[in-house]
Amino acid sequence: SSLIGKPLLKQFGLSFDESKAVYVQNPQSEEHTMLRQTLIVNMLQAVKLNSDNGQKNVWLYEIGKTYFVEREATLQDGGVRETQMISGVMTGESNPNLWKQTEKVDFYTLKGMLMGLFDMLGISNRIRISPIDSSEYLHPGKSAKVELLGKPQITLGYFGEIYPILKDKMKINQNIYLFELNFGKLINA
């Protein structure tokens, strides 16, 4: 669902831009009061649900829209910017097998998967991956920014390991890696 609410954001310790939030006039519950500004909330919620039900190896992705108020609404224009995004999450083992020991998912597993995607799209030579200084939900030493080189240079998104504090808040005892990229810009490239 594209609907989220403050309780869900608070559960994962994520903030949102109040001035750009698109609110529902008659919400059914506190959990569905606004349209999402990121897909990350849905990804973390899916990991939590799977973990609570005993599934430790989770690899998921979603292509969906985010919503931001950009200008005053008129009869011809709702004033909302919709952005097509792609987001994914990985946790657990990289190749679960009953007969041999496998490796845990890590930063390089996720980076390799994304580089494979960029290679399939034929844009890997135009991609620059660089460290990020700070993020609301990503560990600063284990996360990166994805940029598309050109004029102008475009930030496609971010990927990395979530903060240990957030992982502990979710009551999950294994590392969680996620990404969120602007799908429209990626496809246009």
N, C-alpha and C positions, 0 to 999 in steps of 0.2 A: 504494500500500500504506500502511496505517496504521502499519506497523512501521518504526522507525528505530533507529539505534544511535549510540554515541558517536563512531565514526570519521566519520560523516556530519555530525554536529553540529560536530565539530572542523574538518572541511573548510571549513565556512562560518563558523566562528568564533562559533557560537551556543551559548549555555548552556541548561540546563534545570534545573527544580526537582527535585533528587535525592529529596527527601522525599516528593514527590507523584508520582513516576514509577511507571508500571505496567509491571513487567518481565515478560518471557516466561520461563517456567520452563525450557524446553528450546529455546533459540534455534537456528536453522539456521546462523547466522553472526553475526559481530560487528556487521554492518550492520543486524541485525534483532533487537535485544535488548529493545526496549521499545516501547510505544505512544506515538505522537506527542503532544506538548503544543501544537504549532502546525502549521499547514499551510505556513508559510513555507519550511520545509526542502524540501518537495516542489516548491514553486514555483521555488526557486533551482536545484534539481537539474534540473528540466525546462528552464530557461533555459540552463544549462551544457551539457546534452546537445544541445540545438538549436544552440547557438553552435558547439560542437565539430564539428558536422556541417554547418556552413556556413549555417545559417538565422539571419539577423540580425534579422528582423522577427518578434517573438514576442509574441502576446497570448493568454494562457491564464487560465482560472479553474478553481477546484475548490470543490465543496461537499462537506464531509466532517466527520468528528468528531475532536475532541481528547479526551484522557483524562487525568484527574487523580485520584489517590487522595485521598479526602475523609475517610474514617473506617475503622475496623477492619472487615474483611470478616466476614460471618456467613453461615450457611447460606441465609438469606433475602435477604441484601443483599451484593453484591460490594464495596460501599464505594467504588466508582469513579464519579466524575461525568463523564458524556459530554456534550459541548457541540457542537452543530451549528454549524459555521463556514463562511464563504465567504471565499475568498482569490483574488487574481488578480495577474498580473504583466504588464507591458508594457515592451517595449524595441524599438528600431529606429525605423522611420518610421511616421507616423500614417496614411498612406494611400499605400502604395507604388504607383507608376504609372510605366510605362516612358516615357511621352510628356512628362511635365512634372515639374519638381522638387517634391518633397514636404517636409513639415516633420518634424522628429524628434519623437518622443514626449517630453513633458515633464510636470512636476508638474501643470500646468493641463489637460493632456489627460486625465490620470487623475482629477483633481478633477471635470472636466466629465462624465466617464463616470459617476462615482458620483452626482453631483447629478442626472443623468438617471435613474438607477435610483431614487433617492429620490423624484423627481417622479412616475415611473410608479407607485410604491407609494403615492403620495398623502401622503407624510410630509415633503416637502421644507421645509415651513414649521415643522416641529418639530425640524429638524436644526441643530446648531451645529457649526461647524468652527473649531478653535482650534489655535494652534501648540503643539508639545510641546517640553519642555526637553531630554529625553534619551530615547534608545531604544538597544536593543542592536544593531539593524541598520539603523535609519533615520537619515539625515542630519538633524541638528537644525534647520538653517535651511531645509530643503526637505521638511518632513513635518508632519502634522497629526493631531489627535485628532478623532474623530467622536462627537458626543454627541447623545442624544435628549432633548429638553427635556421637562420634566414633573415630577411629584412622585412618586417621586424621579427625579432626573436620572440617565440611564443612559449609560455609555460603551459605544458599539457597537464601536469598534475604532480602527484607525490606518491611515494611508496616507502614501506619500511615496517619495522617492528613497533607494536603499540607500547606505550609506557607501561612499565611493570606495575605502577600504581593502579592503572586502569584495569590491567589483567587481574590484579588482586581484588579489585572492587567487583569484578565479574565472577570471582571465585573460580578461576580457571588456573590450573597449575602447569600450563605449558605455554610456550611463546606463541603469539599470534602476529601474523604478518598480513598487511593489507595494502591496497593501492586504490587510488581514485584518479581517473584521467578524463579530460574533456573529450568525449567520443566524437563530437561534431568536428572539432579541430583535427583530431587524429585521422578521421576519414577524409577530410578535405586535403590533408597533407599527402 
